[in-house]
Amino acid sequence: MSLQLITDHDKISAAVKNRFKITKGFKEFTSKYFPIYIWENKNKKIVSSTRNPKDCVTIRKRLAKNSNLSPYVPYERATYVRTSRRRIELQEYKVYLTFIDGIEHINLELVNFMKLENNTLIRCHCFGNEIIAGFTSFGPSMYSSAFSSMVYPNYSMENSELKYISFDDIYSNFTNFAKFIERIYKYRYEIEFCQKVGAIKFADAIASGNPNADMRIITKKWLRTHKYILKKNPETNYFSIQNEIKSLADQLRVKASKLSNYLSKHDSSIEIYRKHVENLIKLNYPFEKKYLFPSNFKEVRQEIETIIQDLEFESENSKFLEISKEFSPTCNKTLSGYTFLVPTSTACVIREGIELNNCLKSYITKIVSKKSLIIFVRSIHEPGKSLYALEISPDLHEIRQFHGVNNSTPSEKARKAVDRYIKSLEKFIAA
């Protein structure tokens, strides 16, 4: 159901002027967030408020001639909610204290105002005596937004247009109360319908703005058509999954019901099964029953994945070997007490990463695509023992990283050796 946003200034001003009056209970609710001050000496005692000290913090100070009887107290924000049969209002106030001779006066200043009535919406804020369309943000933080303040709890929707909605079944973890109420009002029919048939999860998804509740799709006709499914209180992603299943079933030229039942039987998600189909396509396997619907799906899927991984590993290793042959003649050197080696396989890089306890394995893709080059740096006395790993640019000019075990900083001697190593590569290239 669409909402008409009222922008006419006269109508907005009239709505603010004729708003519900706040109650004594709301004033008392806002006041409990302020402290009570007591100034006292041997002869005199000044108490700032007649409020019950049990409901708030009490601050005691010595009364003297120069006592500040008008202390600074940060303002608070509070939202007042009031409803009638056709109207819902939210009024957000700035609440602050002023003092006269130590006696407090609680002031409430209307800042933001929202009204929902007969499928119309008014949003406005007050600035002095001026009423301006749209909300304004105010508060102690730059991230404070309109209607993110404390809400007066003594309100009821039971006599309003939202009287058939069970708020207890809605996970109301809202940061903006106005947006929350506005959304529920806008989609009250859909939420009511879902709650009435028992689709609590869907009702909550609509109210909270969950992406799975696409309101371009969830129309009155759609709700009536899918009522038999909604009665089972499905997960909110149920229908999107069913659409994916139908799309994949059409691709495989099988019935959607057959695929859906197969996934349920083997406790598999549509994502896992789609990946299985993609792997079959990679291997050029035919879409036959023994591959698409095996009785032992988990085992077959894992076998297929192992074949894919082996092929990818062989492909990577083959490319890695080519790179090693290309760079080894230039980069394999012994210099200043250290041996510099280009790794010969992906297995070497993985093993070196384990020995040095770092993330060398993650660089395999960069090496294969010639975006980076890894050099093993070892002592000439222990050439078979992992010591340092050096990352350089493929053009052999730039040192990108040089680390030891646990990404530790190499010795000064090792760093100087690496500098000489890079210079020797540059001379070789130049020659």
Contacts in CASP RR format, 6 or more apart in sequence:
PFRMAT RR
TARGET T0000
AUTHOR 0000-0000-0000
METHOD contacts of the structure
MODEL  1
MSLQLITDHDKISAAVKNRFKITKGFKEFTSKYFPIYIWENKNKKIVSST
RNPKDCVTIRKRLAKNSNLSPYVPYERATYVRTSRRRIELQEYKVYLTFI
DGIEHINLELVNFMKLENNTLIRCHCFGNEIIAGFTSFGPSMYSSAFSSM
VYPNYSMENSELKYISFDDIYSNFTNFAKFIERIYKYRYEIEFCQKVGAI
KFADAIASGNPNADMRIITKKWLRTHKYILKKNPETNYFSIQNEIKSLAD
QLRVKASKLSNYLSKHDSSIEIYRKHVENLIKLNYPFEKKYLFPSNFKEV
RQEIETIIQDLEFESENSKFLEISKEFSPTCNKTLSGYTFLVPTSTACVI
REGIELNNCLKSYITKIVSKKSLIIFVRSIHEPGKSLYALEISPDLHEIR
QFHGVNNSTPSEKARKAVDRYIKSLEKFIAA
1 119 0 8 1.000
1 186 0 8 1.000
1 187 0 8 1.000
1 188 0 8 1.000
1 189 0 8 1.000
2 119 0 8 1.000
2 186 0 8 1.000
3 116 0 8 1.000
3 119 0 8 1.000
3 120 0 8 1.000
3 121 0 8 1.000
3 182 0 8 1.000
3 185 0 8 1.000
3 186 0 8 1.000
4 119 0 8 1.000
4 120 0 8 1.000
4 121 0 8 1.000
5 120 0 8 1.000
5 121 0 8 1.000
5 122 0 8 1.000
5 123 0 8 1.000
6 12 0 8 1.000
6 15 0 8 1.000
6 120 0 8 1.000
6 121 0 8 1.000
6 122 0 8 1.000
7 133 0 8 1.000
9 131 0 8 1.000
9 133 0 8 1.000
11 122 0 8 1.000
12 122 0 8 1.000
12 124 0 8 1.000
12 131 0 8 1.000
12 133 0 8 1.000
13 131 0 8 1.000
15 113 0 8 1.000
15 115 0 8 1.000
15 122 0 8 1.000
15 124 0 8 1.000
16 110 0 8 1.000
16 113 0 8 1.000
16 124 0 8 1.000
16 126 0 8 1.000
16 131 0 8 1.000
19 89 0 8 1.000
19 91 0 8 1.000
19 113 0 8 1.000
19 115 0 8 1.000
20 80 0 8 1.000
20 82 0 8 1.000
20 84 0 8 1.000
20 89 0 8 1.000
20 91 0 8 1.000
22 80 0 8 1.000
22 91 0 8 1.000
22 93 0 8 1.000
22 108 0 8 1.000
25 152 0 8 1.000
25 154 0 8 1.000
26 78 0 8 1.000
26 80 0 8 1.000
26 152 0 8 1.000
26 154 0 8 1.000
27 106 0 8 1.000
27 108 0 8 1.000
29 78 0 8 1.000
29 152 0 8 1.000
29 153 0 8 1.000
29 154 0 8 1.000
30 76 0 8 1.000
30 78 0 8 1.000
30 93 0 8 1.000
30 95 0 8 1.000
30 106 0 8 1.000
30 108 0 8 1.000
31 49 0 8 1.000
31 51 0 8 1.000
31 56 0 8 1.000
31 95 0 8 1.000
31 106 0 8 1.000
32 51 0 8 1.000
32 55 0 8 1.000
32 56 0 8 1.000
33 56 0 8 1.000
33 76 0 8 1.000
33 95 0 8 1.000
33 150 0 8 1.000
34 49 0 8 1.000
34 56 0 8 1.000
34 73 0 8 1.000
34 76 0 8 1.000
34 97 0 8 1.000
34 104 0 8 1.000
34 106 0 8 1.000
35 56 0 8 1.000
35 57 0 8 1.000
35 58 0 8 1.000
35 59 0 8 1.000
35 73 0 8 1.000
36 47 0 8 1.000
36 48 0 8 1.000
36 49 0 8 1.000
36 51 0 8 1.000
36 53 0 8 1.000
36 56 0 8 1.000
36 57 0 8 1.000
36 58 0 8 1.000
36 59 0 8 1.000
37 46 0 8 1.000
37 47 0 8 1.000
37 48 0 8 1.000
37 49 0 8 1.000
37 58 0 8 1.000
37 59 0 8 1.000
37 60 0 8 1.000
37 61 0 8 1.000
37 71 0 8 1.000
37 102 0 8 1.000
37 104 0 8 1.000
38 45 0 8 1.000
38 46 0 8 1.000
38 47 0 8 1.000
38 48 0 8 1.000
38 58 0 8 1.000
38 59 0 8 1.000
38 60 0 8 1.000
38 61 0 8 1.000
39 45 0 8 1.000
39 46 0 8 1.000
39 61 0 8 1.000
39 62 0 8 1.000
39 63 0 8 1.000
39 67 0 8 1.000
39 69 0 8 1.000
39 102 0 8 1.000
40 46 0 8 1.000
40 60 0 8 1.000
40 61 0 8 1.000
40 62 0 8 1.000
40 63 0 8 1.000
41 62 0 8 1.000
41 63 0 8 1.000
41 64 0 8 1.000
44 63 0 8 1.000
45 63 0 8 1.000
46 63 0 8 1.000
46 69 0 8 1.000
46 101 0 8 1.000
46 102 0 8 1.000
46 103 0 8 1.000
48 99 0 8 1.000
48 102 0 8 1.000
48 103 0 8 1.000
48 104 0 8 1.000
49 103 0 8 1.000
49 104 0 8 1.000
61 67 0 8 1.000
69 99 0 8 1.000
69 101 0 8 1.000
69 102 0 8 1.000
70 98 0 8 1.000
70 99 0 8 1.000
70 102 0 8 1.000
71 99 0 8 1.000
73 96 0 8 1.000
73 97 0 8 1.000
74 140 0 8 1.000
75 94 0 8 1.000
75 95 0 8 1.000
75 96 0 8 1.000
75 139 0 8 1.000
76 94 0 8 1.000
76 95 0 8 1.000
76 96 0 8 1.000
76 149 0 8 1.000
76 150 0 8 1.000
77 92 0 8 1.000
77 93 0 8 1.000
77 94 0 8 1.000
77 95 0 8 1.000
77 111 0 8 1.000
77 138 0 8 1.000
77 139 0 8 1.000
77 144 0 8 1.000
77 148 0 8 1.000
77 149 0 8 1.000
77 150 0 8 1.000
78 92 0 8 1.000
78 93 0 8 1.000
78 95 0 8 1.000
78 149 0 8 1.000
78 150 0 8 1.000
78 151 0 8 1.000
78 152 0 8 1.000
79 90 0 8 1.000
79 91 0 8 1.000
79 92 0 8 1.000
79 93 0 8 1.000
79 147 0 8 1.000
79 149 0 8 1.000
79 150 0 8 1.000
79 151 0 8 1.000
79 152 0 8 1.000
79 177 0 8 1.000
80 89 0 8 1.000
80 90 0 8 1.000
80 91 0 8 1.000
80 92 0 8 1.000
80 93 0 8 1.000
80 152 0 8 1.000
81 88 0 8 1.000
81 89 0 8 1.000
81 90 0 8 1.000
81 91 0 8 1.000
81 151 0 8 1.000
81 152 0 8 1.000
81 155 0 8 1.000
81 181 0 8 1.000
82 88 0 8 1.000
82 89 0 8 1.000
82 91 0 8 1.000
82 155 0 8 1.000
83 89 0 8 1.000
83 155 0 8 1.000
83 156 0 8 1.000
83 157 0 8 1.000
83 159 0 8 1.000
83 160 0 8 1.000
83 162 0 8 1.000
84 159 0 8 1.000
84 160 0 8 1.000
85 159 0 8 1.000
85 160 0 8 1.000
85 161 0 8 1.000
86 117 0 8 1.000
86 118 0 8 1.000
86 160 0 8 1.000
86 161 0 8 1.000
87 115 0 8 1.000
87 116 0 8 1.000
87 117 0 8 1.000
87 160 0 8 1.000
88 115 0 8 1.000
88 116 0 8 1.000
88 117 0 8 1.000
88 157 0 8 1.000
88 160 0 8 1.000
88 161 0 8 1.000
88 162 0 8 1.000
88 181 0 8 1.000
88 185 0 8 1.000
89 113 0 8 1.000
89 114 0 8 1.000
89 115 0 8 1.000
89 116 0 8 1.000
90 112 0 8 1.000
90 113 0 8 1.000
90 114 0 8 1.000
90 115 0 8 1.000
90 147 0 8 1.000
90 177 0 8 1.000
90 178 0 8 1.000
90 181 0 8 1.000
91 110 0 8 1.000
91 112 0 8 1.000
91 113 0 8 1.000
92 110 0 8 1.000
92 111 0 8 1.000
92 112 0 8 1.000
92 113 0 8 1.000
92 146 0 8 1.000
92 147 0 8 1.000
92 149 0 8 1.000
92 178 0 8 1.000
93 108 0 8 1.000
93 109 0 8 1.000
93 110 0 8 1.000
93 111 0 8 1.000
94 108 0 8 1.000
94 109 0 8 1.000
94 111 0 8 1.000
94 138 0 8 1.000
95 106 0 8 1.000
95 107 0 8 1.000
95 108 0 8 1.000
95 109 0 8 1.000
96 106 0 8 1.000
96 107 0 8 1.000
96 109 0 8 1.000
97 104 0 8 1.000
97 105 0 8 1.000
97 106 0 8 1.000
97 107 0 8 1.000
98 104 0 8 1.000
98 105 0 8 1.000
98 107 0 8 1.000
99 105 0 8 1.000
109 126 0 8 1.000
110 126 0 8 1.000
111 125 0 8 1.000
111 126 0 8 1.000
111 136 0 8 1.000
111 138 0 8 1.000
111 146 0 8 1.000
112 123 0 8 1.000
112 124 0 8 1.000
112 125 0 8 1.000
112 126 0 8 1.000
112 135 0 8 1.000
112 136 0 8 1.000
112 146 0 8 1.000
112 147 0 8 1.000
112 178 0 8 1.000
113 122 0 8 1.000
113 123 0 8 1.000
113 124 0 8 1.000
113 125 0 8 1.000
113 126 0 8 1.000
114 121 0 8 1.000
114 122 0 8 1.000
114 123 0 8 1.000
114 135 0 8 1.000
114 147 0 8 1.000
114 178 0 8 1.000
114 181 0 8 1.000
114 182 0 8 1.000
115 121 0 8 1.000
115 122 0 8 1.000
116 161 0 8 1.000
116 181 0 8 1.000
116 182 0 8 1.000
116 185 0 8 1.000
121 182 0 8 1.000
123 133 0 8 1.000
123 134 0 8 1.000
123 135 0 8 1.000
123 178 0 8 1.000
124 131 0 8 1.000
124 132 0 8 1.000
124 133 0 8 1.000
124 134 0 8 1.000
124 135 0 8 1.000
125 131 0 8 1.000
125 132 0 8 1.000
125 134 0 8 1.000
125 135 0 8 1.000
125 136 0 8 1.000
125 146 0 8 1.000
126 132 0 8 1.000
127 136 0 8 1.000
135 145 0 8 1.000
135 146 0 8 1.000
135 147 0 8 1.000
135 178 0 8 1.000
136 146 0 8 1.000
137 144 0 8 1.000
137 145 0 8 1.000
137 146 0 8 1.000
138 144 0 8 1.000
138 146 0 8 1.000
145 175 0 8 1.000
145 176 0 8 1.000
146 176 0 8 1.000
146 178 0 8 1.000
147 176 0 8 1.000
147 177 0 8 1.000
147 178 0 8 1.000
147 179 0 8 1.000
148 175 0 8 1.000
148 176 0 8 1.000
148 177 0 8 1.000
151 177 0 8 1.000
157 163 0 8 1.000
157 165 0 8 1.000
157 167 0 8 1.000
161 185 0 8 1.000
161 188 0 8 1.000
162 184 0 8 1.000
162 185 0 8 1.000
162 188 0 8 1.000
164 188 0 8 1.000
164 192 0 8 1.000
164 196 0 8 1.000
165 184 0 8 1.000
165 188 0 8 1.000
165 191 0 8 1.000
165 192 0 8 1.000
165 195 0 8 1.000
166 195 0 8 1.000
169 195 0 8 1.000
169 200 0 8 1.000
169 203 0 8 1.000
169 204 0 8 1.000
170 184 0 8 1.000
170 191 0 8 1.000
170 203 0 8 1.000
170 204 0 8 1.000
170 207 0 8 1.000
170 208 0 8 1.000
171 204 0 8 1.000
171 208 0 8 1.000
172 180 0 8 1.000
172 207 0 8 1.000
173 208 0 8 1.000
174 180 0 8 1.000
174 208 0 8 1.000
180 207 0 8 1.000
183 207 0 8 1.000
183 209 0 8 1.000
184 191 0 8 1.000
184 207 0 8 1.000
187 206 0 8 1.000
187 207 0 8 1.000
187 215 0 8 1.000
189 220 0 8 1.000
190 206 0 8 1.000
190 215 0 8 1.000
190 218 0 8 1.000
190 220 0 8 1.000
190 223 0 8 1.000
191 203 0 8 1.000
191 206 0 8 1.000
191 207 0 8 1.000
193 220 0 8 1.000
193 223 0 8 1.000
194 200 0 8 1.000
194 202 0 8 1.000
194 203 0 8 1.000
194 206 0 8 1.000
194 223 0 8 1.000
194 230 0 8 1.000
195 203 0 8 1.000
197 227 0 8 1.000
197 230 0 8 1.000
197 231 0 8 1.000
198 230 0 8 1.000
198 231 0 8 1.000
198 233 0 8 1.000
199 230 0 8 1.000
199 231 0 8 1.000
199 233 0 8 1.000
199 234 0 8 1.000
200 233 0 8 1.000
201 233 0 8 1.000
201 234 0 8 1.000
201 235 0 8 1.000
201 236 0 8 1.000
202 213 0 8 1.000
202 230 0 8 1.000
202 233 0 8 1.000
202 234 0 8 1.000
202 236 0 8 1.000
204 210 0 8 1.000
205 212 0 8 1.000
205 213 0 8 1.000
205 236 0 8 1.000
206 213 0 8 1.000
206 215 0 8 1.000
206 218 0 8 1.000
210 236 0 8 1.000
212 236 0 8 1.000
212 237 0 8 1.000
212 240 0 8 1.000
213 236 0 8 1.000
217 239 0 8 1.000
223 230 0 8 1.000
226 239 0 8 1.000
229 238 0 8 1.000
229 239 0 8 1.000
241 270 0 8 1.000
242 256 0 8 1.000
242 260 0 8 1.000
244 270 0 8 1.000
244 274 0 8 1.000
245 256 0 8 1.000
245 259 0 8 1.000
245 260 0 8 1.000
245 263 0 8 1.000
245 270 0 8 1.000
246 256 0 8 1.000
248 259 0 8 1.000
248 270 0 8 1.000
248 273 0 8 1.000
248 274 0 8 1.000
248 277 0 8 1.000
249 255 0 8 1.000
249 256 0 8 1.000
249 258 0 8 1.000
249 259 0 8 1.000
250 256 0 8 1.000
251 277 0 8 1.000
252 259 0 8 1.000
252 277 0 8 1.000
252 287 0 8 1.000
252 292 0 8 1.000
253 287 0 8 1.000
254 292 0 8 1.000
258 293 0 8 1.000
259 273 0 8 1.000
262 293 0 8 1.000
262 297 0 8 1.000
263 269 0 8 1.000
263 270 0 8 1.000
263 273 0 8 1.000
266 297 0 8 1.000
266 298 0 8 1.000
268 297 0 8 1.000
272 301 0 8 1.000
276 301 0 8 1.000
276 304 0 8 1.000
277 292 0 8 1.000
279 304 0 8 1.000
279 305 0 8 1.000
279 308 0 8 1.000
280 287 0 8 1.000
280 291 0 8 1.000
280 292 0 8 1.000
280 304 0 8 1.000
282 308 0 8 1.000
283 304 0 8 1.000
283 307 0 8 1.000
283 308 0 8 1.000
285 291 0 8 1.000
285 304 0 8 1.000
291 300 0 8 1.000
291 304 0 8 1.000
294 300 0 8 1.000
313 346 0 8 1.000
316 346 0 8 1.000
316 364 0 8 1.000
316 368 0 8 1.000
317 345 0 8 1.000
317 346 0 8 1.000
317 347 0 8 1.000
319 368 0 8 1.000
320 343 0 8 1.000
320 344 0 8 1.000
320 345 0 8 1.000
320 346 0 8 1.000
320 364 0 8 1.000
320 367 0 8 1.000
320 368 0 8 1.000
321 344 0 8 1.000
321 345 0 8 1.000
323 342 0 8 1.000
323 367 0 8 1.000
323 368 0 8 1.000
323 370 0 8 1.000
323 373 0 8 1.000
324 342 0 8 1.000
324 343 0 8 1.000
324 344 0 8 1.000
324 345 0 8 1.000
327 342 0 8 1.000
327 373 0 8 1.000
328 342 0 8 1.000
328 344 0 8 1.000
330 396 0 8 1.000
330 425 0 8 1.000
330 428 0 8 1.000
330 429 0 8 1.000
331 340 0 8 1.000
331 342 0 8 1.000
331 373 0 8 1.000
331 375 0 8 1.000
331 396 0 8 1.000
331 425 0 8 1.000
332 340 0 8 1.000
332 341 0 8 1.000
332 342 0 8 1.000
333 339 0 8 1.000
333 340 0 8 1.000
333 421 0 8 1.000
333 424 0 8 1.000
334 340 0 8 1.000
334 380 0 8 1.000
335 417 0 8 1.000
335 420 0 8 1.000
335 421 0 8 1.000
335 424 0 8 1.000
336 413 0 8 1.000
336 416 0 8 1.000
336 417 0 8 1.000
336 420 0 8 1.000
336 421 0 8 1.000
337 379 0 8 1.000
337 380 0 8 1.000
337 417 0 8 1.000
338 377 0 8 1.000
338 378 0 8 1.000
338 379 0 8 1.000
338 380 0 8 1.000
338 414 0 8 1.000
338 417 0 8 1.000
338 421 0 8 1.000
339 377 0 8 1.000
339 378 0 8 1.000
339 379 0 8 1.000
339 380 0 8 1.000
339 383 0 8 1.000
340 375 0 8 1.000
340 376 0 8 1.000
340 377 0 8 1.000
340 390 0 8 1.000
340 421 0 8 1.000
341 375 0 8 1.000
341 376 0 8 1.000
341 378 0 8 1.000
341 383 0 8 1.000
342 373 0 8 1.000
342 374 0 8 1.000
342 375 0 8 1.000
342 376 0 8 1.000
343 349 0 8 1.000
343 352 0 8 1.000
343 374 0 8 1.000
343 376 0 8 1.000
346 364 0 8 1.000
348 376 0 8 1.000
349 360 0 8 1.000
349 361 0 8 1.000
349 363 0 8 1.000
349 364 0 8 1.000
349 367 0 8 1.000
349 374 0 8 1.000
350 360 0 8 1.000
350 361 0 8 1.000
350 364 0 8 1.000
352 360 0 8 1.000
352 376 0 8 1.000
352 386 0 8 1.000
352 389 0 8 1.000
353 359 0 8 1.000
353 360 0 8 1.000
353 361 0 8 1.000
353 386 0 8 1.000
353 389 0 8 1.000
355 386 0 8 1.000
355 405 0 8 1.000
356 386 0 8 1.000
356 388 0 8 1.000
356 389 0 8 1.000
356 403 0 8 1.000
356 404 0 8 1.000
356 405 0 8 1.000
356 406 0 8 1.000
357 405 0 8 1.000
357 406 0 8 1.000
358 389 0 8 1.000
358 403 0 8 1.000
358 404 0 8 1.000
358 405 0 8 1.000
358 406 0 8 1.000
358 407 0 8 1.000
360 374 0 8 1.000
360 389 0 8 1.000
363 372 0 8 1.000
363 374 0 8 1.000
363 391 0 8 1.000
366 372 0 8 1.000
367 373 0 8 1.000
367 374 0 8 1.000
370 394 0 8 1.000
371 394 0 8 1.000
372 391 0 8 1.000
372 392 0 8 1.000
372 393 0 8 1.000
372 394 0 8 1.000
372 400 0 8 1.000
373 391 0 8 1.000
373 392 0 8 1.000
373 393 0 8 1.000
373 394 0 8 1.000
373 396 0 8 1.000
374 389 0 8 1.000
374 390 0 8 1.000
374 391 0 8 1.000
375 389 0 8 1.000
375 390 0 8 1.000
375 391 0 8 1.000
375 392 0 8 1.000
376 386 0 8 1.000
376 388 0 8 1.000
376 389 0 8 1.000
376 390 0 8 1.000
377 387 0 8 1.000
377 388 0 8 1.000
377 389 0 8 1.000
377 390 0 8 1.000
377 402 0 8 1.000
377 410 0 8 1.000
377 414 0 8 1.000
377 417 0 8 1.000
377 418 0 8 1.000
378 384 0 8 1.000
378 385 0 8 1.000
378 386 0 8 1.000
378 387 0 8 1.000
378 388 0 8 1.000
379 385 0 8 1.000
379 387 0 8 1.000
386 405 0 8 1.000
387 404 0 8 1.000
388 402 0 8 1.000
388 403 0 8 1.000
388 404 0 8 1.000
388 410 0 8 1.000
388 414 0 8 1.000
389 401 0 8 1.000
389 402 0 8 1.000
389 403 0 8 1.000
389 404 0 8 1.000
390 399 0 8 1.000
390 401 0 8 1.000
390 402 0 8 1.000
390 418 0 8 1.000
391 399 0 8 1.000
391 400 0 8 1.000
391 401 0 8 1.000
391 402 0 8 1.000
392 398 0 8 1.000
392 399 0 8 1.000
392 400 0 8 1.000
392 422 0 8 1.000
393 400 0 8 1.000
396 422 0 8 1.000
396 425 0 8 1.000
396 426 0 8 1.000
396 429 0 8 1.000
397 422 0 8 1.000
397 425 0 8 1.000
397 426 0 8 1.000
399 418 0 8 1.000
399 419 0 8 1.000
399 422 0 8 1.000
402 410 0 8 1.000
402 414 0 8 1.000
402 415 0 8 1.000
402 418 0 8 1.000
403 409 0 8 1.000
403 410 0 8 1.000
404 410 0 8 1.000
410 418 0 8 1.000
END
